[in-house]
């Protein structure tokens, strides 16, 4: 019994965030995550690695050991171990500690430790920022609704860049840097998205004319996905407003119906009392 109480208390601290102890635990956890992530970012610089590499590695191992203990405690005190282990946050918690241990066998895999920054998602619940999560959910719904249109849009863009890449390969040729069709398609993508790295540029007049057309097309294309998503957001907002209005109307109708039922029940009671009174009057008449 005592052990069960301790487990409940530990669960409240580890998974809870409404108590002071739970908030303190989560804030300390977030600080450790930030320290670990920044340490890994700094360690990727050769100069910093040579000067402070050992210290940063020590900090990383300390953080990883603490995260490992925390992960084990979470499994121990949660009500449904399977549910936590296979949940999104459970998988992220596990993936955030595995790379450190794998660096013993393959050092570059340590860069994957940056996945632990995903654990900072807990900041939304700790500081009660759920309204931002709701906004993100609205955007997710809009993107999901826009998916068929966006897929068709991307398909058409893919066809356009393949055709334009092939045309530029024919117009410019290998002597001007368009060595093959894939490289020409790469140039078409870069130009269409208005990035323009400048590593491959057209030389001929016809090639430059086609480039101008592609760049103008790129500016026009940028507005299309934005319009699709905005349209879906507006549609979802309108739908939500309509549903809200319908719910209000239904609730008002229910109130009216309930009041009518009350009136009917009262009328029924009055009729019953009148019948009883009439019977009494008739009984009195008979007795007289």
Beta strands, then each sheet from edge to edge (+ up, - down):
end
